[in-house]
């Protein structure tokens, strides 16, 4: 039973970590850093221009960067261009040209930095003695790239993990005192 609990905890941690990393590195409508993991469905780099299909362009251009951009016509950054995502558009002569897409960088959020300290008298007046207090970073705070991703429990949310196709394991609700 202990092994099953450990496995379920690992699966939950893995799934939540992947969701956090995907969100942090550009699976939404905006991107972080240079957008090399950007996966939004932005089909146009600018008004009046349409992205060409990546596979069709790569098969026709010897100078096209090798990438796994896929069979679609959306902005991507397979060569990690510092300007961000781009796509091929049909140039004036009809030849494909690399064109930067709209800069959709995600708004800056606070990183997981140490909380500002308070004086001991303030702490004593705010926290009754004997009570355990946990302080978490804001929900919109994302770890810096060099920091390890941590899983933060959500208080008051009942969490379930699917053990097999027909059975769900109840992980309980966090937040109640025992």
C-alpha positions as CSV (number, residue, x, y, z in Angstrom):
1,X,0.0,0.0,0.0
2,X,2.9,2.3,0.8
3,X,4.3,1.8,-2.7
4,X,1.0,2.6,-4.3
5,X,0.8,5.9,-2.3
6,X,4.3,6.8,-3.3
7,X,3.6,6.0,-6.9
8,X,0.4,8.1,-6.8
9,X,2.3,11.0,-5.1
10,X,5.0,10.8,-7.8
11,X,2.4,10.7,-10.6
12,X,0.6,13.8,-9.2
13,X,3.9,15.6,-8.8
14,X,4.9,14.7,-12.3
15,X,1.7,15.9,-13.8
16,X,1.5,19.2,-11.9
17,X,5.2,19.9,-12.7
18,X,4.6,19.3,-16.4
19,X,1.6,21.7,-16.3
20,X,3.7,24.3,-14.5
21,X,6.6,24.0,-16.9
22,X,4.3,24.1,-20.0
23,X,2.7,27.2,-18.7
24,X,6.0,28.8,-17.7
25,X,7.6,28.3,-21.1
26,X,5.0,29.3,-23.5
27,X,2.3,26.8,-24.2
28,X,-0.3,29.5,-23.9
29,X,-0.9,32.6,-26.0
30,X,2.3,34.2,-24.8
31,X,5.9,33.1,-24.5
32,X,8.8,33.4,-22.1
33,X,12.5,33.9,-23.0
34,X,12.9,33.6,-26.7
35,X,9.8,31.5,-27.2
36,X,11.5,28.3,-28.3
37,X,8.7,26.3,-26.7
38,X,5.9,28.6,-28.0
39,X,2.9,26.5,-29.2
40,X,0.0,28.9,-29.7
41,X,-1.9,28.9,-32.9
42,X,-0.8,32.3,-34.2
43,X,-1.2,31.9,-38.0
44,X,-0.1,35.4,-39.0
45,X,3.1,37.3,-38.2
46,X,1.5,40.6,-39.2
47,X,-1.7,41.9,-40.7
48,X,-2.0,40.8,-44.3
49,X,0.6,38.0,-44.0
50,X,-0.1,34.3,-43.6
51,X,2.4,31.8,-42.4
52,X,3.4,29.1,-44.8
53,X,3.3,25.4,-43.9
54,X,6.5,24.4,-42.2
55,X,6.9,21.0,-43.8
56,X,6.3,22.3,-47.3
57,X,8.8,25.1,-46.9
58,X,11.5,22.9,-45.3
59,X,11.2,20.3,-48.1
60,X,11.7,23.1,-50.7
61,X,14.5,25.1,-49.0
62,X,18.0,23.7,-48.5
63,X,18.7,26.6,-46.1
64,X,15.7,26.0,-43.8
65,X,16.8,25.1,-40.3
66,X,16.2,21.4,-39.3
67,X,13.3,21.4,-36.9
68,X,10.4,19.5,-35.6
69,X,8.1,22.5,-36.1
70,X,5.4,20.2,-37.6
71,X,2.8,20.1,-40.3
72,X,1.1,23.4,-39.7
73,X,1.2,27.1,-40.5
74,X,1.8,28.7,-37.1
75,X,4.5,30.9,-35.6
76,X,7.3,28.9,-33.9
77,X,11.0,29.4,-33.0
78,X,12.8,26.2,-33.9
79,X,16.2,27.9,-34.2
80,X,15.8,29.8,-30.9
81,X,16.0,33.2,-32.6
82,X,16.5,35.8,-29.8
83,X,13.7,37.9,-31.4
84,X,11.2,35.2,-30.7
85,X,8.8,33.1,-32.8
86,X,8.7,33.5,-36.5
87,X,7.4,31.8,-39.6
88,X,7.9,31.7,-43.3
89,X,5.8,34.0,-45.5
90,X,5.6,34.3,-49.3
91,X,8.0,37.1,-50.3
92,X,7.6,39.6,-53.1
93,X,9.2,37.2,-55.6
94,X,7.1,34.3,-54.3
95,X,10.1,32.7,-52.4
96,X,9.6,31.9,-48.7
97,X,11.1,34.5,-46.3
98,X,11.7,34.3,-42.6
99,X,9.4,36.8,-40.9
100,X,9.2,37.6,-37.2
101,X,5.8,37.1,-35.5
102,X,4.1,39.5,-33.2
103,X,6.0,39.8,-29.9
104,X,3.7,38.2,-27.5
105,X,6.0,37.9,-24.5
106,X,4.2,36.9,-21.2
107,X,3.9,39.7,-18.7
108,X,6.6,39.7,-16.1
109,X,5.7,38.1,-12.8
110,X,7.6,38.0,-9.5
111,X,10.0,35.1,-9.1
112,X,10.3,33.0,-6.0
113,X,12.4,35.5,-4.0
114,X,12.7,35.6,-0.3
115,X,9.7,37.3,1.4
116,X,10.4,40.7,3.0
117,X,11.2,40.2,6.6
118,X,9.2,41.6,9.5
119,X,10.3,42.5,12.9
120,X,9.9,39.9,15.7
121,X,7.3,42.0,17.5
122,X,5.2,42.1,14.3
123,X,5.5,38.4,13.9
124,X,4.5,37.7,17.5
125,X,1.5,39.9,17.2
126,X,0.2,38.4,14.0
127,X,0.7,34.7,14.8
128,X,-0.8,33.1,17.9
129,X,1.9,31.0,19.7
130,X,1.7,27.3,19.1
131,X,0.0,27.5,15.7
132,X,1.8,26.2,12.6
133,X,2.0,28.7,9.8
134,X,3.0,28.0,6.2
135,X,3.8,30.8,3.8
136,X,3.7,30.2,0.1
137,X,4.8,32.4,-2.8
138,X,1.9,34.0,-4.8
139,X,0.2,31.6,-7.2
140,X,1.3,33.6,-10.2
141,X,5.0,33.4,-9.1
142,X,7.0,31.1,-11.4
143,X,10.5,29.7,-10.6
144,X,13.5,31.2,-12.3
145,X,14.9,28.9,-14.9
146,X,17.8,27.8,-12.6
147,X,15.4,27.0,-9.7
148,X,13.8,23.6,-9.3
149,X,10.1,23.5,-9.8
150,X,8.2,22.8,-6.6
151,X,4.7,21.5,-6.3
152,X,2.5,23.6,-4.0
153,X,-0.6,22.0,-2.6
154,X,-4.0,23.7,-3.2
155,X,-5.8,24.1,0.1
156,X,-9.4,23.0,0.1
157,X,-9.3,21.2,-3.2
158,X,-10.1,17.5,-3.3
159,X,-7.5,15.8,-5.5
160,X,-8.1,12.5,-7.3
161,X,-5.7,10.4,-9.4
162,X,-6.8,7.8,-11.9
163,X,-5.2,4.5,-10.9
164,X,-6.5,2.6,-13.9
165,X,-9.1,3.2,-16.6
166,X,-12.0,2.4,-14.2
167,X,-10.8,3.4,-10.8
168,X,-9.9,6.7,-9.2
169,X,-7.9,7.1,-6.0
170,X,-9.0,9.9,-3.6
171,X,-6.0,11.8,-2.3
172,X,-8.2,13.7,0.1
173,X,-8.7,17.3,0.8
174,X,-5.8,19.4,2.0
175,X,-6.4,22.0,4.7
176,X,-8.2,20.3,7.5
177,X,-6.7,20.0,10.9
178,X,-6.4,16.6,12.5
